[in-house]
Amino acid sequence: MKPNLLTMGVMTGNSLDAVDVVITKLSPDGGIHDAQHYAGPFPTELADQIRSFRETLKASDGDVARAEKILPLSLSEIHANYIKVVGEACLATIVSARTAKTIDRDTTPDLVGFHGQTCAHLPPSVARQKNQAPYTAQLGDAQALANILKIPVAFDFRSDDIMNGGEGAPFAPMHHLHLALQTKAQGAFPIAFINGGNTGNVSIITNQIGRREPSVFGWDTGPFNHFPDLLARREAGISHDVNGEIGLPGAVNEHLLRLLFTRSAVTSDGANFLTQRPPRSSDPQWYREIPELMGAAPVEGSVLSLADRIRTAEYFSAYLAMYSLSFIPSDCEFPYYFGLCGGGWKNPVVTTHFRSLMRKSPGQIILQEHQRTFADILARLARRNPTVESTSAFGFDPNSMEARIFADAAARLVWGEPFSHPSVTGVSKPTICGRVRFPTNSDPKNFLVGRALADAGTLVDLQSTRGFRDPRFGRAISGWKR
């Protein structure tokens, strides 16, 4: 029998601006109810160190061992500090939930779903063009975290997808499918969930010709917060454009928009990621700091102001979210409901632009080469005025969304249910994702999760260390397939 689980999900995104944690009550019948959300601070120095490691890893073609040798910092120290920060945020979330009485004062989560920090990602769609093996690298030793928290930790979700031919991302669509089963009961269906993080991703849950059950699709849209945040850090000394205050007085520059679309998201084999069809997943290492965006080169004769450059970058985020809807299969009903989540949508400039694009409001710039694409998207809406709202309007806290994905992934691992699907990542078959670590010197059967896995006959396999060459990372790091 599959147990109800009080699960804690924890996520640190590519923006490296916070540790997002959520405690969620999940039940096998589809119930998903948040108990507590917490956003812990991410130390600036640690964020810079991880960015340095990511750059070194990129220069080393994803080879962790080679990158560690030439890194001018201690990777082990970076890792130890990262786990400490994550552990502190998780413990603070438990305290916060007990204080708020959203869980009982003697209650501890049954399980943690830990994503880790992505440092490199080479999906099959790019790897095959370079005649290389795909890989993905998430920093974070789950055993160390389990020892801090004294709670079982599920982790290394992306490796199983990569090792079975998938892109390793995005994982949000499977979680959004579970949420859509609830929105459908409210009459909000078909629905799209669009996440605005450092990278954007979209999930489409809809009716498909010939299928009785809802179909799910998803893909990365490309850079979202990446460029506005980069400009805000470099030129304004702040982590992001708070409330769009820098971009609001600026103007969208069509020439810079075209440069961003054609040159800013180039895969390691030189292809434009933005025009690639799904399944696809992106990586910040492909995002190019084009000189016109960075104020290092003129646009049509003059260097643009910071306000114009950030405004154009923010418009670009909304533009890509809209453009990516062109990939919705033609045999599917087009969604009329759009749930927005992720920090990027807190910027009213981005949100207003996206709503305006969806509703064909005057004054929005559409590149000439995309006029037909955008017209086709609007035609599929069949003159209906779409509902474009924060996911809170559908009953789901947008601040909890990314962390909740991995709370859900952890629960599905315990229940023996797939969390990646061919229609999303291109994986060869629906795949159960992840492994589990229990606190050292503890009997797994002392935990609800351990007993459930033992009853299912999967406890030994999910604890296995087979395939792990570096405990600080998952199994599918560069070199896993030789």
C-alpha positions as CSV (number, residue, x, y, z in Angstrom):
1,M,0.0,0.0,0.0
2,K,1.4,3.4,-1.0
3,P,1.6,5.7,2.0
4,N,0.7,9.4,2.3
5,L,3.9,11.4,2.5
6,L,4.9,14.6,4.2
7,T,7.6,15.6,1.8
8,M,10.1,18.5,1.7
9,G,11.3,19.7,-1.7
10,V,14.4,21.8,-2.0
11,M,15.7,23.6,-5.1
12,T,18.5,26.0,-5.9
13,G,18.1,27.4,-9.4
14,N,20.7,28.7,-11.8
15,S,20.1,32.2,-10.6
16,L,21.7,31.3,-7.3
17,D,19.7,33.8,-5.4
18,A,17.9,31.7,-2.8
19,V,17.3,28.2,-1.5
20,D,13.6,27.4,-2.1
21,V,12.1,24.9,0.3
22,V,8.5,23.6,0.6
23,I,6.9,21.1,2.8
24,T,4.0,19.4,1.0
25,K,1.5,16.7,1.9
26,L,1.2,14.3,-1.0
27,S,-1.2,11.3,-1.3
28,P,-1.3,8.5,-3.9
29,D,-4.8,9.6,-4.9
30,G,-3.4,12.8,-6.3
31,G,-3.7,15.1,-3.3
32,I,-1.1,17.9,-3.2
33,H,-1.3,20.4,-0.3
34,D,1.5,22.8,0.7
35,A,2.1,23.1,4.4
36,Q,5.0,25.6,4.4
37,H,7.2,27.5,2.0
38,Y,10.6,29.1,2.9
39,A,13.1,31.0,0.9
40,G,16.5,30.9,2.5
41,P,19.3,33.4,1.6
42,F,22.1,32.2,-0.7
43,P,25.5,33.7,0.2
44,T,26.8,35.9,-2.5
45,E,30.4,34.6,-2.1
46,L,29.2,31.0,-2.5
47,A,27.1,31.9,-5.6
48,D,30.2,33.5,-7.2
49,Q,32.3,30.4,-6.4
50,I,29.7,28.1,-8.0
51,R,29.5,30.3,-11.1
52,S,33.3,30.1,-11.2
53,F,33.2,26.3,-11.0
54,R,30.5,26.2,-13.7
55,E,32.7,28.2,-16.1
56,T,35.7,25.9,-15.3
57,L,33.6,22.9,-15.9
58,K,32.4,24.3,-19.2
59,A,36.0,24.8,-20.3
60,S,36.7,21.2,-19.3
61,D,33.9,19.8,-21.4
62,G,32.0,18.7,-18.3
63,D,34.8,16.6,-16.9
64,V,34.5,17.1,-13.1
65,A,37.9,15.6,-12.3
66,R,39.7,17.8,-14.8
67,A,37.8,20.9,-13.7
68,E,38.6,20.3,-10.1
69,K,42.4,20.1,-10.8
70,I,42.4,23.5,-12.5
71,L,39.8,25.3,-10.3
72,P,41.6,28.0,-8.2
73,L,39.2,27.2,-5.4
74,S,38.5,24.0,-3.4
75,L,35.6,22.2,-4.9
76,S,35.2,20.1,-1.7
77,E,35.0,23.3,0.3
78,I,32.4,24.8,-2.1
79,H,30.4,21.6,-1.8
80,A,30.5,21.5,2.0
81,N,29.4,25.1,2.2
82,Y,26.6,24.4,-0.3
83,I,25.3,21.5,1.7
84,K,25.5,23.6,4.9
85,V,23.4,26.4,3.3
86,V,20.8,23.9,2.0
87,G,20.7,22.0,5.3
88,E,20.1,25.2,7.3
89,A,17.3,26.3,4.9
90,C,15.6,22.9,5.3
91,L,15.9,23.0,9.1
92,A,14.5,26.6,9.1
93,T,11.6,25.5,7.1
94,I,10.7,22.8,9.6
95,V,10.9,25.3,12.4
96,S,8.8,27.8,10.5
97,A,6.1,25.1,9.8
98,R,6.0,24.1,13.4
99,T,5.8,27.7,14.6
100,A,3.0,28.5,12.1
101,K,1.3,25.2,13.2
102,T,1.0,24.0,9.6
103,I,2.6,20.8,10.9
104,D,2.5,19.5,14.5
105,R,5.4,20.6,16.7
106,D,6.8,17.0,17.0
107,T,6.3,16.3,13.2
108,T,9.3,15.8,10.9
109,P,8.9,15.4,7.1
110,D,9.0,11.8,5.9
111,L,11.3,12.5,3.0
112,V,13.3,15.2,1.2
113,G,13.4,15.7,-2.5
114,F,16.8,17.3,-3.3
115,H,17.6,18.5,-6.8
116,G,21.1,19.8,-6.2
117,Q,22.8,22.6,-8.1
118,T,23.1,22.1,-11.8
119,C,26.7,22.9,-13.0
120,A,26.7,21.4,-16.5
121,H,24.2,19.8,-18.8
122,L,24.7,18.3,-22.3
123,P,21.5,16.7,-23.5
124,P,21.2,14.1,-26.2
125,S,19.8,16.6,-28.7
126,V,23.1,18.5,-28.6
127,A,25.5,15.6,-27.7
128,R,24.6,13.5,-30.8
129,Q,25.5,16.4,-33.1
130,K,28.9,16.6,-31.4
131,N,29.3,12.8,-31.5
132,Q,29.6,12.9,-27.7
133,A,27.8,11.1,-24.9
134,P,25.2,13.2,-23.1
135,Y,25.7,14.1,-19.4
136,T,24.3,16.2,-16.6
137,A,26.0,17.3,-13.4
138,Q,24.1,18.4,-10.2
139,L,26.3,19.3,-7.2
140,G,25.0,17.9,-3.9
141,D,25.8,14.8,-1.8
142,A,22.5,13.6,-0.6
143,Q,24.2,11.4,2.1
144,A,25.7,14.6,3.7
145,L,22.2,16.3,3.6
146,A,20.5,13.2,5.1
147,N,23.0,13.2,8.0
148,I,22.3,16.9,8.7
149,L,18.6,16.5,8.6
150,K,18.2,13.0,10.0
151,I,15.7,12.4,7.2
152,P,15.9,10.2,4.1
153,V,16.8,12.2,1.0
154,A,15.8,11.3,-2.6
155,F,18.0,12.8,-5.2
156,D,19.8,12.3,-8.6
157,F,16.5,12.4,-10.5
158,R,18.0,13.6,-13.9
159,S,20.5,10.7,-14.3
160,D,17.8,8.1,-15.0
161,D,16.3,10.1,-17.7
162,I,19.6,10.9,-19.4
163,M,20.7,7.3,-19.1
164,N,17.5,6.2,-20.8
165,G,17.9,8.5,-23.8
166,G,16.1,11.6,-22.4
167,E,17.0,15.2,-22.3
168,G,17.3,15.1,-18.5
169,A,14.9,18.1,-18.4
170,P,12.4,19.6,-18.0
171,F,10.9,17.8,-15.1
172,A,8.3,20.4,-14.3
173,P,5.7,19.0,-16.8
174,M,5.1,15.8,-14.9
175,H,4.4,17.7,-11.7
176,H,2.2,20.1,-13.6
177,L,0.3,17.2,-15.0
178,H,-0.6,16.2,-11.4
179,L,-1.6,19.8,-10.7
180,A,-3.7,19.9,-13.9
181,L,-5.8,17.0,-12.7
182,Q,-7.0,19.4,-9.9
183,T,-7.4,22.4,-12.2
184,K,-9.5,20.3,-14.5
185,A,-12.0,19.6,-11.7
186,Q,-12.3,23.4,-11.4
187,G,-13.0,23.8,-15.1
188,A,-9.5,25.2,-15.9
189,F,-8.4,22.9,-18.8
190,P,-6.5,22.6,-21.1
191,I,-3.8,24.5,-19.2
192,A,-0.2,25.6,-19.7
193,F,2.2,26.3,-16.8
194,I,5.0,28.6,-17.7
195,N,7.9,28.9,-15.3
196,G,10.1,32.0,-15.4
197,G,13.4,31.1,-13.7
198,N,17.0,31.7,-15.0
199,T,15.7,29.5,-17.8
200,G,12.1,29.4,-18.8
201,N,10.1,26.2,-19.3
202,V,6.6,25.5,-20.4
203,S,4.2,22.5,-19.6
204,I,1.2,21.8,-21.7
205,I,-1.5,19.5,-20.3
206,T,-4.3,19.1,-22.9
207,N,-6.7,16.8,-24.8
208,Q,-5.1,15.0,-27.7
209,I,-6.9,13.4,-30.6
210,G,-7.2,9.6,-30.0
211,R,-6.4,9.7,-26.3
212,R,-8.8,9.5,-23.4
213,E,-6.4,10.6,-20.7
214,P,-4.8,14.1,-20.7
215,S,-1.5,14.4,-22.7
216,V,1.5,16.2,-21.3
217,F,4.2,18.0,-23.2
218,G,7.0,20.3,-22.1
219,W,10.2,22.0,-23.1
220,D,12.6,24.7,-22.1
221,T,11.8,28.1,-23.7
222,G,15.4,29.4,-23.3
223,P,16.8,32.3,-21.2
224,F,14.3,34.1,-19.0
225,N,15.8,35.9,-16.0
226,H,19.3,35.2,-17.2
227,F,19.9,38.4,-19.2
228,P,17.9,40.9,-17.1
229,D,19.6,39.6,-13.9
230,L,23.1,39.7,-15.6
231,L,22.6,43.3,-16.5
232,A,21.2,44.2,-13.1
233,R,24.2,42.6,-11.4
234,R,26.9,44.0,-13.7
235,E,25.6,47.6,-14.1
236,A,23.3,48.3,-11.1
237,G,24.9,46.2,-8.4
238,I,21.7,44.4,-7.5
239,S,20.6,40.8,-8.0
240,H,17.7,41.6,-10.3
241,D,15.5,44.3,-11.7
242,V,13.2,44.7,-8.7
243,N,9.6,45.3,-9.9
244,G,11.0,46.2,-13.3
245,E,12.1,49.6,-12.1
246,I,15.1,49.8,-14.3
247,G,13.4,48.5,-17.5
248,L,10.1,50.3,-17.1
249,P,11.3,53.7,-18.5
250,G,13.2,52.0,-21.3
251,A,12.0,51.0,-24.8
252,V,12.1,47.7,-26.6
253,N,14.7,47.9,-29.4
254,E,13.7,45.7,-32.4
255,H,17.3,45.4,-33.7
256,L,18.6,44.2,-30.3
257,L,15.6,41.8,-30.1
258,R,16.6,40.2,-33.3
259,L,20.2,39.9,-32.2
260,L,19.1,38.3,-29.0
261,F,16.9,35.8,-30.9
262,T,19.6,34.8,-33.4
263,R,22.8,35.0,-31.3
264,S,22.1,34.8,-27.5
265,A,21.2,31.1,-27.1
266,V,23.7,29.1,-29.2
267,T,24.4,25.4,-28.3
268,S,27.9,24.0,-28.0
269,D,27.6,22.8,-31.6
270,G,26.7,26.3,-32.9
271,A,23.0,25.8,-33.4
272,N,20.3,28.3,-32.4
273,F,18.6,26.6,-29.4
274,L,15.5,28.8,-29.8
275,T,14.5,27.3,-33.1
276,Q,15.1,23.6,-32.2
277,R,12.0,21.6,-31.8
278,P,11.2,19.6,-28.6
279,P,12.2,17.5,-26.9
280,R,14.8,20.0,-25.8
281,S,16.5,21.3,-22.7
282,S,18.9,24.2,-22.4
283,D,21.8,25.2,-20.2
284,P,23.0,28.6,-19.1
285,Q,26.4,27.9,-20.5
286,W,24.9,28.4,-24.0
287,Y,23.7,31.9,-23.2
288,R,25.9,34.4,-25.0
289,E,26.7,37.9,-23.6
290,I,26.4,39.6,-27.0
291,P,28.2,43.0,-27.0
292,E,25.2,45.0,-28.1
293,L,23.2,43.8,-25.0
294,M,26.1,44.4,-22.7
295,G,26.6,48.0,-23.9
296,A,30.0,47.1,-25.5
297,A,28.8,47.7,-29.1
298,P,26.4,50.1,-30.7
299,V,23.0,49.2,-32.0
300,E,22.3,51.1,-35.2
301,G,25.0,53.7,-34.5
302,S,24.7,54.2,-30.8
303,V,25.1,52.3,-27.5
304,L,21.7,51.8,-25.9
305,S,21.0,52.9,-22.4
306,L,20.8,50.3,-19.6
307,A,17.0,51.0,-19.4
308,D,16.6,50.2,-23.1
309,R,18.8,47.1,-22.9
310,I,17.1,45.6,-19.8
311,R,13.6,46.5,-21.2
312,T,14.5,44.6,-24.4
313,A,15.9,41.7,-22.4
314,E,12.7,41.6,-20.4
315,Y,10.5,41.7,-23.5
316,F,12.7,38.9,-24.9
317,S,11.7,36.7,-21.9
318,A,8.0,37.2,-22.7
319,Y,8.6,36.9,-26.4
320,L,10.3,33.5,-26.1
321,A,7.5,32.2,-23.8
322,M,5.0,33.1,-26.5
323,Y,7.1,31.9,-29.4
324,S,7.6,28.5,-27.8
325,L,3.8,27.9,-27.9
326,S,4.2,27.3,-31.6
327,F,5.6,23.8,-30.7
328,I,2.3,22.6,-29.3
329,P,1.3,19.6,-31.5
330,S,-1.4,20.3,-34.1
331,D,-3.5,17.4,-32.9
332,C,-3.9,18.9,-29.4
333,E,-6.4,21.3,-28.1
334,F,-4.7,24.7,-27.5
335,P,-4.7,25.8,-23.9
336,Y,-6.9,28.7,-22.8
337,Y,-5.5,28.9,-19.3
338,F,-2.0,29.9,-18.5
339,G,-0.5,29.6,-15.0
340,L,2.6,31.7,-14.4
341,C,5.2,30.7,-11.8
342,G,8.8,31.5,-11.0
343,G,10.5,34.7,-9.9
344,G,10.7,36.2,-13.4
345,W,6.9,36.7,-13.5
346,K,7.2,38.9,-10.4
347,N,8.5,41.5,-12.8
348,P,5.4,43.4,-14.0
349,V,7.2,44.5,-17.2
350,V,7.6,40.9,-18.3
351,T,4.1,39.8,-17.2
352,T,2.5,42.8,-19.0
353,H,4.4,42.1,-22.2
354,F,3.4,38.4,-22.2
355,R,-0.3,39.2,-21.6
356,S,-0.2,41.8,-24.4
357,L,1.3,39.3,-26.8
358,M,-1.3,36.7,-25.9
359,R,-4.1,39.2,-26.5
360,K,-2.6,40.9,-29.6
361,S,-2.5,44.3,-27.9
362,P,-1.2,47.1,-30.1
363,G,2.4,48.3,-29.8
364,Q,4.0,44.9,-29.3
365,I,7.0,44.3,-31.6
366,I,7.0,41.0,-33.6
367,L,10.0,40.4,-35.7
368,Q,9.1,40.2,-39.4
369,E,10.3,36.6,-39.7
370,H,8.0,35.6,-36.8
371,Q,4.8,37.3,-38.0
372,R,3.3,34.1,-39.4
373,T,4.3,32.1,-36.3
374,F,2.6,34.5,-33.9
375,A,-0.4,34.8,-36.1
376,D,-0.8,31.0,-36.1
377,I,-0.6,30.9,-32.3
378,L,-3.3,33.5,-31.9
379,A,-5.5,31.7,-34.5
380,R,-5.3,28.5,-32.4
381,L,-6.8,30.5,-29.5
382,A,-9.9,30.7,-31.8
383,R,-10.7,34.3,-30.7
384,R,-11.0,33.3,-27.1
385,N,-9.5,35.7,-24.5
386,P,-7.0,33.5,-22.6
387,T,-6.8,33.5,-18.8
388,V,-3.2,34.5,-17.9
389,E,-2.7,34.5,-14.2
390,S,-0.3,33.5,-11.4
391,T,-0.7,29.9,-10.5
392,S,-2.1,31.2,-7.2
393,A,-5.3,31.9,-9.1
394,F,-5.5,28.1,-9.6
395,G,-4.7,27.3,-6.0
396,F,-1.0,26.7,-6.2
397,D,1.6,29.0,-4.6
398,P,4.0,30.1,-7.4
399,N,6.8,30.6,-4.9
400,S,6.6,26.9,-4.0
401,M,6.5,25.5,-7.5
402,E,10.1,24.6,-8.3
403,A,10.8,23.1,-4.9
404,R,7.5,21.2,-5.0
405,I,8.5,19.6,-8.3
406,F,11.1,17.7,-6.4
407,A,8.9,16.9,-3.4
408,D,6.6,15.3,-6.0
409,A,9.5,13.5,-7.7
410,A,10.6,12.1,-4.3
411,A,7.1,10.8,-3.5
412,R,6.8,9.2,-7.0
413,L,10.1,7.5,-6.5
414,V,8.8,5.9,-3.2
415,W,5.5,5.0,-4.9
416,G,7.3,3.4,-7.8
417,E,5.8,5.8,-10.4
418,P,7.5,7.3,-13.5
419,F,8.5,11.0,-13.3
420,S,9.8,11.4,-16.9
421,H,7.9,10.7,-20.0
422,P,8.8,10.3,-23.7
423,S,6.5,13.2,-24.8
424,V,8.4,15.6,-22.5
425,T,12.1,14.6,-22.4
426,G,12.2,12.1,-25.3
427,V,13.2,9.3,-22.8
428,S,12.8,5.9,-24.3
429,K,10.0,4.9,-21.9
430,P,8.3,6.3,-18.8
431,T,11.0,6.3,-16.3
432,I,11.2,6.1,-12.5
433,C,13.8,8.6,-11.4
434,G,16.2,8.9,-8.5
435,R,18.0,7.2,-5.6
436,V,17.6,7.4,-1.8
437,R,20.0,8.0,1.0
438,F,19.2,7.4,4.7
439,P,21.1,8.9,7.6
440,T,24.3,7.1,8.3
441,N,24.2,4.3,10.9
442,S,20.4,4.2,10.8
443,D,18.2,1.3,9.9
444,P,16.1,2.4,6.8
445,K,13.2,0.4,8.2
446,N,13.0,2.9,11.1
447,F,11.6,5.4,8.6
448,L,8.2,5.3,6.8
449,V,10.0,5.6,3.5
450,G,12.3,2.7,4.2
451,R,9.4,0.4,5.2
452,A,7.5,1.4,2.0
453,L,10.5,0.7,-0.2
454,A,11.2,-2.6,1.6
455,D,7.5,-3.7,1.1
456,A,7.8,-2.7,-2.6
457,G,11.1,-4.7,-3.0
458,T,13.1,-1.6,-4.2
459,L,14.9,-0.6,-1.0
460,V,18.2,-2.3,-2.0
461,D,18.3,-1.0,-5.5
462,L,17.5,2.6,-4.6
463,Q,20.2,2.7,-1.9
464,S,22.8,1.3,-4.3
465,T,26.0,3.3,-5.0
466,R,26.5,1.6,-8.3
467,G,27.3,4.1,-11.0
468,F,28.3,6.9,-8.6
469,R,31.9,7.9,-9.4
470,D,31.9,11.0,-7.3
471,P,29.5,11.2,-4.3
472,R,29.2,15.0,-4.7
473,F,27.4,14.4,-8.0
474,G,24.8,12.1,-9.6
475,R,25.5,9.1,-11.9
476,A,25.2,10.8,-15.3
477,I,28.2,13.1,-15.1
478,S,30.6,13.3,-18.0
479,G,32.2,9.9,-18.6
480,W,29.3,7.8,-17.4
481,K,29.0,6.3,-20.9
482,R,32.3,5.3,-22.4
